[in-house]
Amino acid sequence: MKKLLYLFLAITFISCSDDDSESNTPFLTQYNDVIWVETYDETTDYWLIFETNGVTEGKRYDDGSEEYCDSEFNGWSSGPCPINIIDNSRDLLVAESECEGVVYTVTFTVTNSGNTLTAVYSDETGYSEVYVRRNSVPCQ
C-alpha cells in the first residue's frame, strides 16, 4: 500500500510540473512577426515587427488631409552599420551596432505578459519608447 501511495504521489508531481518549454524560447523566435505599435500622438504611430533575420520599422503620419505610411526592413547584418545580437533571451533582446567608430546599443524588454515592449537606447540616457502588442499595423 505504501508503494502505491508513492507511485500516486510521483505521478501527481510529474503531471503538475510546470512546462518550461516556452521560457527558454529566444526573443526572436517568441516574438517573430509580432506587431509592436507606439502611438506618439493622435497623428503619428511607429511600429516594429521583429523577424529572425531583421526588423521592420514603420511610421504612420496624418497631416489632417492625407495619411502617409512608410516602412522599411533592416536586416541584422546588412547596411553600412551591421547589427550584432548580444542577448536573445526569452523577453530580452540586446542589439549593438558600430557606426563610424561609435557603438550604439538598444535593449528591448517585453513585460506585461508579453503585451508591452520597451526600447532603451545607449545614446539617449533616460529616454525610452513603449510599444504595445497589436494585431495589425496602423496602416496598410
C-alpha positions as CSV (number, residue, x, y, z in Angstrom):
1,M,0.0,0.0,0.0
2,K,2.9,2.4,0.8
3,K,4.4,1.8,-2.6
4,L,1.1,2.5,-4.3
5,L,0.9,5.8,-2.4
6,Y,4.4,6.8,-3.5
7,L,3.6,5.9,-7.1
8,F,0.4,8.0,-6.9
9,L,2.4,11.0,-5.5
10,A,5.1,10.7,-8.1
11,I,2.5,10.7,-10.9
12,T,0.8,13.7,-9.3
13,F,4.1,15.7,-9.1
14,I,5.0,14.9,-12.7
15,S,1.6,15.8,-14.1
16,C,1.5,19.1,-12.1
17,S,5.0,20.2,-13.0
18,D,5.4,23.5,-15.0
19,D,6.0,23.4,-18.7
20,D,9.2,25.4,-19.2
21,S,9.5,24.9,-22.9
22,E,8.4,28.5,-23.7
23,S,10.6,30.0,-21.0
24,N,13.7,29.1,-23.0
25,T,12.4,30.3,-26.3
26,P,14.7,33.1,-27.7
27,F,13.1,36.6,-28.1
28,L,13.4,36.5,-31.9
29,T,11.5,33.2,-32.1
30,Q,9.0,34.0,-29.3
31,Y,8.1,37.4,-30.9
32,N,8.6,36.6,-34.6
33,D,6.1,38.6,-36.7
34,V,4.5,40.2,-33.6
35,I,3.4,43.8,-34.3
36,W,4.5,46.4,-31.7
37,V,3.0,49.9,-32.0
38,E,4.0,53.1,-30.3
39,T,1.4,55.8,-30.5
40,Y,3.4,59.1,-30.4
41,D,0.4,61.4,-30.6
42,E,-3.0,61.4,-32.4
43,T,-1.3,61.9,-35.8
44,T,1.7,59.7,-35.6
45,D,2.3,56.0,-34.9
46,Y,5.5,53.9,-35.1
47,W,5.8,50.2,-35.3
48,L,8.3,47.4,-35.1
49,I,8.0,43.8,-36.4
50,F,10.9,41.5,-35.4
51,E,11.9,38.6,-37.5
52,T,14.8,36.1,-37.1
53,N,16.8,37.9,-39.8
54,G,16.0,41.6,-39.0
55,V,13.3,44.1,-38.1
56,T,10.7,46.1,-40.0
57,E,10.3,49.7,-38.8
58,G,7.3,51.7,-39.8
59,K,5.7,55.0,-39.4
60,R,2.2,56.4,-39.9
61,Y,1.6,60.2,-40.1
62,D,-1.7,62.0,-40.7
63,D,-1.3,65.7,-41.6
64,G,-5.1,66.3,-41.5
65,S,-5.7,66.0,-45.2
66,E,-3.8,62.8,-46.1
67,E,-2.3,59.8,-44.3
68,Y,1.2,58.8,-45.0
69,C,2.7,55.4,-44.3
70,D,6.2,54.1,-44.7
71,S,8.1,51.0,-43.6
72,E,11.5,49.5,-44.1
73,F,13.0,46.2,-43.4
74,N,16.5,46.2,-41.9
75,G,18.5,43.0,-41.8
76,W,20.7,42.3,-38.9
77,S,23.8,42.1,-41.0
78,S,23.0,44.4,-43.9
79,G,23.7,48.1,-44.4
80,P,26.7,50.2,-43.6
81,C,26.4,49.6,-39.8
82,P,25.6,45.9,-39.2
83,I,23.7,44.9,-36.1
84,N,25.1,42.3,-33.7
85,I,22.7,40.5,-31.4
86,I,24.3,40.5,-27.9
87,D,21.4,38.8,-26.0
88,N,18.5,37.0,-27.5
89,S,16.7,35.5,-24.4
90,R,13.0,35.0,-23.6
91,D,11.9,38.6,-23.0
92,L,15.1,40.4,-23.7
93,L,16.8,41.4,-26.9
94,V,20.0,43.5,-26.9
95,A,21.4,44.6,-30.2
96,E,24.6,46.5,-30.9
97,S,25.8,48.5,-33.9
98,E,29.0,50.3,-34.6
99,C,28.9,53.3,-37.0
100,E,31.8,55.5,-37.7
101,G,33.6,54.3,-34.6
102,V,30.7,54.9,-32.3
103,V,29.0,51.9,-30.6
104,Y,25.2,52.1,-30.1
105,T,23.2,49.6,-28.1
106,V,19.4,49.2,-28.0
107,T,17.8,47.0,-25.4
108,F,14.2,45.7,-26.0
109,T,12.4,44.2,-23.0
110,V,9.0,42.6,-23.1
111,T,6.7,42.8,-20.0
112,N,3.0,42.7,-19.1
113,S,2.5,39.1,-20.1
114,G,4.1,39.7,-23.5
115,N,2.0,42.7,-24.3
116,T,4.4,45.6,-23.7
117,L,7.8,46.2,-25.4
118,T,10.1,48.9,-24.0
119,A,13.1,50.1,-26.1
120,V,16.1,51.8,-24.3
121,Y,18.9,53.4,-26.3
122,S,22.5,53.7,-25.1
123,D,22.9,57.2,-26.6
124,E,19.8,58.6,-25.1
125,T,20.1,58.4,-21.3
126,G,16.7,58.4,-19.6
127,Y,14.7,58.1,-22.8
128,S,12.7,55.0,-23.7
129,E,9.9,54.1,-26.1
130,V,6.9,51.9,-25.1
131,Y,5.2,49.8,-27.7
132,V,2.0,47.7,-27.2
133,R,1.2,44.4,-29.0
134,R,-1.3,44.8,-31.8
135,N,-3.0,42.6,-34.3
136,S,-2.2,44.8,-37.3
137,V,-0.1,47.8,-38.3
138,P,-1.7,51.2,-38.1
139,C,-2.0,51.4,-41.9
140,Q,-1.5,49.0,-44.8
